Amino acid sequence: MLKKLWLVFAQAVTILLALLFTFATLRPEWLPQRLVRERAPLSAPTSAPAPAVEPGTSGAPPPAGRVTPILSYSEAARRATAAVVNIYTMKAARVPQDHPLLGDPLFRRYFGDQFGERQQTNSLGSGVIVSADGYVLTNHHVVEGADEIEVLLADGSRARARVVGTDPETDLAVLRIDLSDLPAIAFGNAEAARVGDVVLAVGNPFGVGQTVTMGIISALGRTQLGINTFENFIQTDAAINPGNSGGALVDTEGRLLGINTAIYSRTGGSLGIGFAIPASTARQVMDQIVATGSVTRGYIGVEPQDLTPELAEAFKLPRKDGAIIAGVMRNGPADRAGVKVGDILIEVEGKPVTNTATMLNVIAQLKPGSTARFRFVRDSETVEIPIRIGKRPKPGSPRE
């Protein structure tokens, strides 16, 4: 009797499991929701999270097997755009008094004498608010020679700006506007940036209004482009056009990585090769300008030249990197210390020198009046020479 009951029970359980399997495969909607959820991993990847339901949508999940992630940088753009301003400058240009039209009575009758005084030329660029009390970073070439500067903030308000100081050798300038509680941008870590990182460029291209473009970091440490004296550019393919100069290059958190400054272009428009000054450089320059009104750099009075492999081979030099001293300024710091033409500079205060760009950057960071250890290769031997650092003359001024 017990054996017969056990056989009936086993057959019933088998039939029930078969029915559940059939329903789960062909008609899952007939089963309770708990059973459906427990079975879901059998037909859907376990690593795929449940899709979020956007407001205003039907809430229906996407077809099985399809993952449709939605990426947005709106929060980064919101943070950055609030701190990016448009900069409008006016330059007064006098018309030469001996212009031939000025002596024409008919011309003077219709246009009067204002042409003999001055005409206005306007230009535009961008800038970045870096402090809540009104300091703005931009490019030197945006405000160079300007008689009047006006700043248009993201909220539509306008303010007159004055130049606190500029640094033509890095193409940076600091402005000040008389406003408070401004939305200052947060500085990012440009030294930690990597090729391939997503970046946003914010500015006012062609005067159309504030614009955000997206790209990646294409290269780091670009030098010897002939744009500035001191170069260490971040290269990006985020669209940068005329009017973007002085604007912000930010990371996906909206933090400042660089100041957009130049593009490589055959047409005047973006070709996907733009350059930004790293935020670390911009901050160093800004801090000096705010503190003293100018930038002070070290200087030793030499004319360097890159030591290329070809040059090293032609002159049978012992190494293929460094900066060869092609000229020494008379009575300059290097001359007084005994540096000679043909010496190869390989190290400054323990920091390696691979080319003229690194040499200029390393020496510029030395404090004028201090003494630093320079290591040279001379006649196949290494010599160490202490040099008392001088102050780098301003661009266009006579050298020491």
C-alpha positions as CSV (number, residue, x, y, z in Angstrom):
1,M,0.0,0.0,0.0
2,L,2.7,2.5,0.9
3,K,4.6,1.5,-2.2
4,K,1.6,2.3,-4.3
5,L,1.1,5.7,-2.6
6,W,4.7,6.7,-3.1
7,L,4.5,5.8,-6.8
8,V,1.4,8.0,-7.2
9,F,3.1,10.9,-5.4
10,A,6.3,10.6,-7.6
11,Q,4.2,10.6,-10.8
12,A,2.2,13.7,-9.6
13,V,5.4,15.7,-8.8
14,T,6.9,14.7,-12.1
15,I,3.8,15.9,-14.0
16,L,3.6,19.1,-12.0
17,L,7.3,20.0,-12.7
18,A,6.7,19.2,-16.4
19,L,3.8,21.6,-16.5
20,L,5.8,24.4,-14.7
21,F,8.6,24.0,-17.2
22,T,6.2,24.1,-20.1
23,F,4.4,27.2,-18.8
24,A,7.7,29.0,-17.9
25,T,8.9,28.4,-21.4
26,L,5.8,29.1,-23.5
27,R,3.5,31.1,-21.2
28,P,5.5,32.8,-18.4
29,E,2.8,35.4,-17.9
30,W,0.6,32.7,-16.5
31,L,3.0,32.1,-13.6
32,P,3.2,34.3,-10.4
33,Q,5.7,37.2,-10.6
34,R,8.0,35.8,-8.1
35,L,8.6,32.7,-10.2
36,V,9.2,34.8,-13.3
37,R,11.8,37.0,-11.5
38,E,13.6,33.9,-10.2
39,R,13.7,32.5,-13.7
40,A,14.8,35.7,-15.4
41,P,18.6,35.0,-15.0
42,L,18.1,31.9,-17.2
43,S,17.4,34.1,-20.2
44,A,19.1,37.4,-19.3
45,P,22.7,38.2,-18.5
46,T,23.2,38.4,-14.8
47,S,25.6,41.3,-15.2
48,A,23.1,43.5,-16.9
49,P,21.3,45.8,-14.4
50,A,17.6,46.5,-14.6
51,P,17.1,49.5,-17.0
52,A,16.1,52.7,-15.3
53,V,12.7,54.1,-16.4
54,E,13.0,57.7,-17.6
55,P,10.3,60.2,-16.7
56,G,7.7,60.4,-19.5
57,T,8.5,57.0,-21.0
58,S,6.2,53.9,-21.0
59,G,8.5,52.0,-18.7
60,A,8.7,49.0,-21.0
61,P,12.0,47.3,-20.8
62,P,14.2,47.1,-23.9
63,P,14.2,43.8,-25.9
64,A,16.1,40.9,-24.3
65,G,19.8,40.9,-25.0
66,R,20.1,44.6,-25.8
67,V,21.8,47.0,-23.5
68,T,21.2,50.7,-24.2
69,P,23.3,52.8,-21.8
70,I,22.7,56.6,-21.8
71,L,25.8,58.7,-21.3
72,S,25.5,62.4,-20.5
73,Y,28.0,65.1,-19.5
74,S,25.3,67.6,-18.6
75,E,26.3,67.9,-15.0
76,A,30.0,68.6,-15.9
77,A,28.8,71.1,-18.5
78,R,26.5,72.8,-16.0
79,R,29.4,73.3,-13.5
80,A,31.8,74.6,-16.1
81,T,29.6,76.9,-18.2
82,A,28.6,78.9,-15.1
83,A,32.3,79.9,-14.6
84,V,33.1,80.6,-18.3
85,V,32.6,84.1,-19.6
86,N,32.7,85.8,-22.9
87,I,35.3,88.6,-23.3
88,Y,34.8,91.6,-25.6
89,T,37.6,94.0,-26.2
90,M,37.9,97.4,-27.9
91,K,41.0,98.9,-29.4
92,A,41.3,102.5,-30.5
93,A,43.2,103.0,-33.7
94,R,44.2,106.4,-34.9
95,V,44.0,107.2,-38.6
96,P,47.2,109.0,-39.8
97,Q,46.7,112.7,-40.1
98,D,48.4,112.7,-43.5
99,H,45.9,110.3,-44.9
100,P,45.0,111.6,-48.5
101,L,41.3,111.5,-47.9
102,L,41.5,113.8,-44.9
103,G,42.4,116.7,-47.2
104,D,39.5,116.1,-49.5
105,P,36.8,118.8,-48.7
106,L,34.0,116.6,-50.1
107,F,35.1,113.7,-47.8
108,R,35.3,116.0,-44.7
109,R,31.9,117.5,-45.6
110,Y,30.1,114.2,-45.4
111,F,32.2,112.4,-42.7
112,G,33.5,115.3,-40.6
113,D,36.7,115.2,-38.5
114,Q,36.1,112.0,-36.6
115,F,38.2,109.9,-39.0
116,G,41.2,112.1,-38.0
117,E,40.8,111.0,-34.4
118,R,40.2,107.3,-33.9
119,Q,38.3,104.2,-35.0
120,Q,37.3,101.3,-32.9
121,T,38.1,97.7,-33.6
122,N,36.4,95.0,-31.6
123,S,37.4,91.4,-30.9
124,L,36.2,88.6,-28.8
125,G,37.4,85.7,-26.7
126,S,36.6,83.7,-23.6
127,G,37.7,83.5,-20.0
128,V,37.3,81.5,-16.8
129,I,36.3,82.7,-13.4
130,V,38.8,81.3,-11.0
131,S,37.8,83.0,-7.7
132,A,34.5,84.1,-6.3
133,D,35.8,87.7,-5.8
134,G,36.3,88.4,-9.5
135,Y,39.6,87.0,-10.9
136,V,39.3,85.7,-14.4
137,L,41.9,83.7,-16.4
138,T,42.2,84.2,-20.2
139,N,44.8,84.4,-22.9
140,H,47.3,87.3,-23.3
141,H,46.5,87.6,-27.0
142,V,42.7,88.0,-26.2
143,V,43.3,91.3,-24.2
144,E,46.6,92.4,-25.7
145,G,46.5,96.2,-26.4
146,A,42.9,96.5,-25.4
147,D,41.6,99.9,-24.3
148,E,38.4,98.6,-22.9
149,I,37.4,95.1,-21.8
150,E,33.9,93.9,-21.1
151,V,32.9,90.5,-19.6
152,L,29.6,88.8,-20.3
153,L,28.7,86.2,-17.6
154,A,26.7,83.1,-18.2
155,D,23.7,84.6,-16.4
156,G,23.6,87.5,-18.9
157,S,25.1,90.2,-16.6
158,R,27.9,92.4,-17.9
159,A,30.9,93.9,-16.1
160,R,33.9,96.0,-17.0
161,A,37.2,94.3,-16.4
162,R,40.7,95.6,-15.8
163,V,44.0,93.7,-16.5
164,V,45.8,92.7,-13.3
165,G,48.8,91.3,-15.3
166,T,49.8,89.3,-18.3
167,D,52.5,86.8,-19.2
168,P,53.2,86.8,-23.0
169,E,55.6,83.9,-22.7
170,T,52.8,81.5,-21.7
171,D,50.0,83.5,-23.3
172,L,48.1,84.0,-20.1
173,A,46.4,87.0,-18.5
174,V,44.5,87.7,-15.3
175,L,41.6,90.1,-15.3
176,R,39.5,91.4,-12.4
177,I,35.8,92.3,-12.4
178,D,34.2,94.2,-9.5
179,L,31.6,91.5,-8.6
180,S,31.4,89.1,-5.7
181,D,29.9,85.6,-5.0
182,L,30.8,84.5,-8.5
183,P,30.6,80.8,-9.6
184,A,34.4,80.0,-9.6
185,I,35.5,76.9,-11.4
186,A,37.2,74.0,-9.5
187,F,40.8,73.2,-10.6
188,G,41.4,69.6,-11.8
189,N,44.7,67.6,-11.7
190,A,46.2,68.1,-15.1
191,E,49.2,66.1,-14.1
192,A,47.0,63.0,-13.7
193,A,45.3,63.4,-17.1
194,R,45.8,60.6,-19.6
195,V,45.5,60.3,-23.4
196,G,42.0,59.1,-24.2
197,D,40.3,60.9,-21.3
198,V,37.1,62.6,-22.3
199,V,37.2,66.4,-22.1
200,L,34.8,69.3,-22.8
201,A,35.8,72.6,-24.3
202,V,33.7,75.6,-23.3
203,G,33.9,79.0,-24.9
204,N,32.3,81.5,-27.4
205,P,33.3,80.3,-30.9
206,F,32.8,82.9,-33.7
207,G,30.7,84.9,-31.3
208,V,27.7,82.7,-31.6
209,G,27.4,82.4,-27.8
210,Q,28.5,80.0,-25.1
211,T,29.1,76.6,-26.6
212,V,30.3,73.2,-25.2
213,T,32.1,70.7,-27.4
214,M,33.3,67.2,-26.5
215,G,36.4,65.2,-27.4
216,I,39.3,63.3,-25.9
217,I,42.9,64.2,-24.8
218,S,44.9,63.4,-28.0
219,A,48.4,64.0,-26.5
220,L,50.2,65.4,-23.5
221,G,53.3,67.5,-23.2
222,R,53.3,69.0,-26.7
223,T,56.3,71.3,-27.1
224,Q,58.3,73.1,-29.7
225,L,55.2,74.2,-31.7
226,G,56.4,77.8,-31.9
227,I,53.3,79.2,-30.2
228,N,54.7,80.3,-26.8
229,T,58.1,80.5,-25.3
230,F,57.2,78.0,-22.6
231,E,55.1,75.2,-24.0
232,N,53.6,72.1,-22.4
233,F,50.3,71.8,-24.2
234,I,47.4,69.4,-23.8
235,Q,46.3,68.4,-27.3
236,T,42.6,67.7,-27.8
237,D,40.2,66.9,-30.7
238,A,37.3,68.8,-28.9
239,A,36.3,71.5,-31.4
240,I,38.1,74.7,-30.6
241,N,37.5,77.7,-32.9
242,P,38.2,81.4,-33.0
243,G,36.6,82.9,-30.0
244,N,37.3,79.9,-27.8
245,S,40.7,81.3,-26.8
246,G,40.9,81.7,-23.1
247,G,38.0,79.3,-22.5
248,A,38.0,76.2,-20.3
249,L,39.0,72.6,-21.1
250,V,37.4,70.5,-18.4
251,D,37.2,66.9,-17.3
252,T,33.9,64.9,-17.0
253,E,33.4,66.4,-13.5
254,G,33.6,69.9,-14.8
255,R,37.0,70.6,-13.3
256,L,39.5,72.8,-15.1
257,L,42.3,70.9,-16.9
258,G,43.5,73.7,-19.2
259,I,43.0,77.1,-20.9
260,N,42.2,76.7,-24.6
261,T,44.8,78.8,-26.5
262,A,45.5,77.7,-30.1
263,I,44.5,75.4,-32.9
264,Y,46.2,73.9,-35.9
265,S,44.2,74.8,-38.9
266,R,44.5,75.4,-42.7
267,T,41.1,77.0,-42.9
268,G,40.7,79.0,-39.7
269,G,38.2,76.5,-38.3
270,S,38.6,73.4,-36.1
271,L,40.4,70.4,-37.7
272,G,40.5,68.4,-34.5
273,I,43.9,69.6,-33.4
274,G,43.6,72.1,-30.5
275,F,46.0,73.0,-27.7
276,A,45.3,74.0,-24.1
277,I,47.7,75.4,-21.4
278,P,47.7,72.9,-18.4
279,A,45.8,74.2,-15.4
280,S,48.9,73.6,-13.3
281,T,50.8,76.1,-15.4
282,A,47.9,78.5,-15.4
283,R,47.6,78.4,-11.7
284,Q,51.4,79.1,-11.1
285,V,51.3,82.1,-13.4
286,M,48.0,83.4,-11.9
287,D,49.3,83.2,-8.3
288,Q,52.4,85.2,-9.2
289,I,50.4,87.8,-11.1
290,V,47.9,88.2,-8.3
291,A,50.7,88.5,-5.8
292,T,53.1,90.8,-7.6
293,G,51.5,91.9,-10.9
294,S,54.0,90.0,-13.0
295,V,55.8,86.7,-13.4
296,T,59.4,86.2,-12.3
297,R,61.5,83.4,-13.9
298,G,65.1,82.2,-13.6
299,Y,67.6,82.9,-16.3
300,I,71.3,82.0,-17.0
301,G,72.0,83.7,-20.3
302,V,72.6,81.0,-22.9
303,E,71.4,80.2,-26.3
304,P,70.4,76.5,-26.3
305,Q,69.9,74.1,-29.2
306,D,68.4,70.6,-29.2
307,L,70.9,67.8,-29.3
308,T,69.4,65.7,-32.0
309,P,70.7,62.1,-32.8
310,E,72.0,63.5,-36.2
311,L,73.9,66.3,-34.5
312,A,75.4,63.9,-32.0
313,E,76.5,61.6,-34.7
314,A,78.0,64.3,-36.9
315,F,80.1,65.8,-34.0
316,K,80.8,62.4,-32.4
317,L,79.1,63.5,-29.2
318,P,78.8,61.0,-26.3
319,R,75.0,61.2,-25.9
320,K,71.9,61.9,-28.0
321,D,69.8,63.8,-25.6
322,G,70.2,67.1,-23.8
323,A,70.6,70.7,-24.7
324,I,73.8,71.9,-26.4
325,I,75.0,75.4,-25.5
326,A,75.3,77.2,-28.9
327,G,75.9,80.6,-27.4
328,V,76.8,82.2,-24.0
329,M,75.8,85.8,-23.3
330,R,78.8,87.9,-22.2
331,N,78.8,88.7,-18.5
332,G,75.6,86.7,-18.0
333,P,75.2,84.2,-15.2
334,A,76.4,81.2,-17.2
335,D,79.4,83.2,-18.6
336,R,80.5,84.3,-15.1
337,A,80.2,80.6,-13.9
338,G,82.4,79.3,-16.7
339,V,80.0,77.7,-19.1
340,K,81.4,77.3,-22.6
341,V,80.0,77.0,-26.1
342,G,79.7,73.3,-26.9
343,D,78.8,72.2,-23.4
344,I,75.9,69.8,-23.2
345,L,73.5,70.5,-20.4
346,I,72.1,67.2,-19.1
347,E,70.8,68.0,-15.5
348,V,69.7,70.9,-13.4
349,E,69.3,70.4,-9.7
350,G,68.9,66.7,-10.2
351,K,66.3,67.1,-12.9
352,P,67.2,65.6,-16.3
353,V,67.3,67.8,-19.3
354,T,66.3,66.1,-22.6
355,N,65.9,69.1,-24.9
356,T,65.6,72.9,-24.9
357,A,62.0,72.9,-23.9
358,T,62.7,71.0,-20.6
359,M,65.7,73.2,-20.1
360,L,63.7,76.4,-20.3
361,N,61.0,75.1,-18.1
362,V,63.4,73.8,-15.4
363,I,65.5,77.0,-15.3
364,A,62.4,79.2,-15.3
365,Q,61.3,77.7,-12.1
366,L,64.5,78.5,-10.3
367,K,64.5,81.5,-8.0
368,P,66.6,84.5,-9.1
369,G,69.4,85.1,-6.7
370,S,69.7,81.5,-5.7
371,T,72.6,79.2,-6.7
372,A,71.7,75.9,-8.6
373,R,73.8,72.9,-9.6
374,F,74.1,72.4,-13.4
375,R,75.6,69.2,-14.8
376,F,77.3,69.4,-18.3
377,V,79.1,67.0,-20.6
378,R,82.3,68.7,-21.8
379,D,84.9,66.8,-23.8
380,S,83.3,63.5,-23.0
381,E,83.5,64.2,-19.3
382,T,80.8,65.2,-16.8
383,V,81.3,68.5,-15.0
384,E,79.2,70.1,-12.4
385,I,79.0,73.9,-12.3
386,P,77.2,76.0,-9.7
387,I,75.4,79.0,-11.4
388,R,73.9,82.0,-9.6
389,I,70.5,82.4,-11.2
390,G,69.5,85.7,-12.8
391,K,66.1,87.2,-13.5
392,R,64.7,86.5,-16.9
393,P,64.2,89.8,-18.8
394,K,60.7,90.6,-20.0
395,P,60.0,89.9,-23.7
396,G,61.3,92.6,-25.9
397,S,63.6,94.1,-23.3
398,P,67.4,94.1,-23.7
399,R,69.1,91.0,-22.4
400,E,71.5,91.3,-19.5
